[in-house]
Amino acid sequence: MKIPWPTLLIFLIPTYSFSTSFAPMSLESRVKGSSIIAEGEIISLQCLNPKGQDVAIGERCTGPGNPNQLSYVFKIKSVLKDSTNFFKNKNLPSNVSFKFTSMAHLRVPEDNYESAKGKKRLVFLRWFKDELKPVHQAFYFMDVKHLSKVEQVIKKGPE
């Protein structure tokens, strides 16, 4: 059976547009929704299988129905906001780890995520069910050049 191309487009365009897009998230919303906002550096990015073992280079990391888990290991330089007392008395752990979901990392790359290491970022996290989680699926990192903007929004407080 031959399907006319206009009919095919009618079905594909809505599916594509809803499958990978996220509504924009304002800086105010990120700050308000975060339990913890920290400045630091990405130490590593790892993909682990359900047994806690690294997924090998070239192997499938994420995707529909895949049980593997992506995690960032993040070295904290300073804490801008902490409504959970996770960093009570400024006793910063050397590293924190948080899981995230991503359809962008379908296979473990040849460099085994080496390109992620050393990137300095602001991270927006929330405490949820006894673990740190990104505040949003897509909007949980920000370049450190925006540090002063983030500090202004934190000082401004909830509206």
C-alpha positions in Angstrom: 0.0 0.0 0.0 1.4 3.4 -1.0 0.8 6.3 1.5 0.6 9.8 -0.1 3.4 12.0 1.3 1.1 14.8 2.6 -0.7 12.2 4.7 2.6 10.9 6.0 3.6 14.5 7.0 0.4 15.0 8.8 1.3 12.1 11.1 5.1 12.7 11.4 5.3 16.4 12.2 3.2 16.4 15.4 4.9 13.3 16.6 8.4 14.8 16.0 7.5 18.2 17.5 6.1 16.7 20.8 8.7 14.0 21.2 11.9 16.1 21.9 10.8 19.6 22.8 10.6 21.2 26.2 8.8 24.3 27.2 11.3 27.1 28.1 12.0 27.4 31.8 12.8 30.8 33.2 15.7 31.5 35.5 13.2 32.4 38.3 11.4 29.1 37.9 14.7 27.2 38.1 15.7 29.0 41.2 12.3 28.6 42.9 12.1 24.9 42.0 15.6 24.1 43.2 16.5 22.9 46.7 20.2 23.2 45.9 22.0 25.5 43.5 25.7 25.0 43.4 28.7 26.1 41.3 31.3 23.5 40.4 32.8 21.2 37.8 31.8 18.0 36.0 34.1 15.2 37.2 32.5 12.5 35.0 29.4 11.3 33.3 28.7 7.7 33.5 26.2 5.2 32.2 25.5 2.3 34.5 23.4 -0.8 34.0 21.0 -2.0 36.7 23.8 -4.0 38.4 25.8 -0.8 38.8 28.4 -1.7 36.1 29.7 0.7 33.5 28.0 0.3 30.1 30.8 -0.4 27.5 31.8 2.0 24.8 29.5 1.7 21.8 26.8 -0.1 23.8 23.3 1.3 24.1 23.0 3.6 27.0 19.5 5.1 27.0 16.3 4.9 25.0 12.8 3.6 25.3 12.5 0.7 27.7 16.2 0.8 28.5 16.9 0.3 32.3 20.4 1.9 32.2 21.0 5.1 34.2 23.0 8.2 33.4 24.7 10.0 36.2 26.8 13.1 36.6 29.5 13.3 39.2 29.9 16.9 40.1 32.6 18.6 42.3 31.1 21.4 44.4 33.0 24.7 44.5 30.4 26.7 46.3 26.7 26.5 47.3 24.5 29.4 46.3 21.2 28.0 47.7 20.6 25.1 50.1 17.0 24.8 51.5 17.6 21.2 52.6 20.7 21.6 54.8 22.4 19.0 52.6 25.6 21.0 52.9 25.0 22.0 56.6 27.8 24.0 58.1 29.5 24.3 54.7 31.0 20.8 55.0 31.1 20.3 51.3 31.5 16.7 50.0 34.2 16.4 47.4 31.7 15.2 44.9 28.0 14.7 44.5 26.3 12.4 42.1 22.9 12.8 40.5 21.0 10.7 38.0 19.2 12.2 35.0 17.3 10.9 32.0 18.4 11.7 28.5 17.5 10.5 25.1 20.5 12.4 23.7 23.0 9.7 24.9 21.8 6.7 23.0 25.2 5.0 22.9 28.3 5.4 25.1 30.6 7.5 22.9 34.1 6.5 21.9 35.6 9.0 24.3 33.6 7.5 27.2 32.2 10.9 28.1 35.7 12.5 28.5 34.5 15.6 26.7 32.1 16.3 29.6 35.0 16.4 32.2 36.2 19.7 33.5 33.2 21.8 32.4 32.4 24.4 35.0 28.7 24.9 35.5 25.9 26.1 37.8 23.7 23.1 38.7 20.0 23.3 39.8 19.0 20.3 41.9 16.1 19.3 44.1 15.9 16.8 46.9 13.4 14.2 46.0 12.7 10.8 47.7 16.1 10.8 49.5 18.2 11.7 46.5 19.4 14.6 44.4 17.6 15.1 41.1 17.8 17.7 38.4 15.2 20.4 38.8 14.0 19.8 35.2 14.7 17.2 32.5 16.5 19.8 30.3 17.2 22.9 32.3 19.4 21.9 35.2 22.8 23.3 34.1 23.8 26.9 33.3 27.1 28.4 32.3 29.0 30.0 35.2 29.1 33.3 33.4 25.5 33.8 34.5 26.5 33.5 38.2 25.6 37.1 39.1 22.1 36.8 37.5 21.4 33.6 39.5 22.6 35.3 42.7 20.3 38.3 42.0 17.3 36.0 41.6 18.2 34.1 44.8 18.5 37.4 46.8 15.2 38.6 45.4 13.5 35.6 47.0 10.2 33.9 46.2 7.4 36.1 44.8 
